[in-house]
Amino acid sequence: MGTSENSDDGRKKVQKKPQPHNPGPKRVVRVERAIGGLEAYNIKITFQDAKTFFNVTPLPAPSVHPEILTVQSAADAVDEATERTEPEDSVITDFAFALFRSLGYTHRPLVACGPDELEFLSCGEKKSAALDLSIIDHNSNDIILVVQEDKQLPATAAIAAFQDMNSRRRLGGLEPLDSKVIPGIIMAGTFPTFFKIHVTQELNSGVMTGTLPDAPTVVTGHVPVIPRPNRKLSEGMKCLDNRLAILQCYEAFKQFIV
């Protein structure tokens, strides 16, 4: 496990990949394109309603300060993140770090890190999967959440995390996992889409060797239901009614993280 030190702003840095959050992300080519896209590996996405996806009803109340849910002016960071969605901006990542902290996603030993890249094997070659943000369990050093700031399913980040997890298990004398469901989030501005990415050894072997797996990999997803769905990208979490619905989904999704 790497050494740690405190940065000037008090945020703890862990000297390992992925690196702790810092502004000015280093971008890499999105690997879905590099490895041929989801279709090349028989990955299919099925969207579910909230009850099916979260397996809880009604959705829980978000564990945030009440002011966030009731005071429009309390969301300056939400406004800024919604209005600035260019890929090179780190404001959305900054917003996500603050959001995860306020929702209780990050606490010892769970640490938010990123942006960075994670090496993995694809078609017999080493490639890099972009990690705009991730949460790492420092008890095991496993990546337990992958987040992307665009509209692409973070499947390759999940596959890279799976390879990394099993590589360290082998080094520690443990049997590699046959499969793992890795949670993922796409953030388009401040509007999230939630995923449970089921990575199997068959899928992983297909990616490593560049062959099509026989069995399809089904990724389940959920899009939060908001009052004005056609305006979800422009409004995001700026409007109070949207904010409540989205934060309830984040609260329900937390069961897969912590």
Phi, psi and omega in degrees: 000140187286164175283165182224157178207164180265135177278175181299328181270008176089355181280133185284132178255137177245123186278076177200164174268140353291147181285150175302160188302136172210149182291161178077066185296144173271120186265150173231165178296135180296128193279343173306321179289320184294326183257010170101004176089169184296323183298328182294342182238022172058040178261126181238145182249129175240123179267140184236159174285171187298318183298317181288316186290312184271345181056040178208141176207136353289171177295142184289156175291138180291140182270066179235168177299134183306331181299328180297330183270346189238341186246115182299320184288353180282359190246041179303318179295325177296314180301314182296316182293327179289323185279335182248098184241014178296142184303329184278354180278139178262005186295326180292319177297318177301316179299317181296320178300314180294320180296314180296324178294316182291332180274353180085017176290328183246124176195156181304128008262017183270124186232134175277135182224160174128176353283154180197193178221151183235124180289143173208166183262126178220127180055035178079006181235151175282130178226175184240133175257130180286134174239096178295324177202146175213161171244130183246135171272108185286352171291328181239350187063021178277142172277118186248359174205135175239138183228135175239149182264020183223199187261012181265136175301130182281048183292317182291327175296322178292319178295318177298320178296321178296315178297317179298317180299313182288328177298316179288330175295318179297317179298329179271006178080018180257155176290140177292153178288141175284328180200163179202133173269117182250119179292145178217153179225134167258130177246110173260100193065234176256009179265120183263154164236132187258143181222149167242111187258110183271102180264124180247165176296326179295315177297315181299317179296322178297318178294316182297322185258350181077032180243153181280121176294146179292315183272135177290147171261120182260117175261127178262144182221163177218131175256121180305139179271119181236163185300327184233076186299332180288351179244020187297325183284324181280325181272318183052234180259013181295318182279141185297322180292321174298316185301316180298313182298318182290317180293329174297321177294318176301318180297317179293325181290338183300335179299335181272354184252310189262000000 
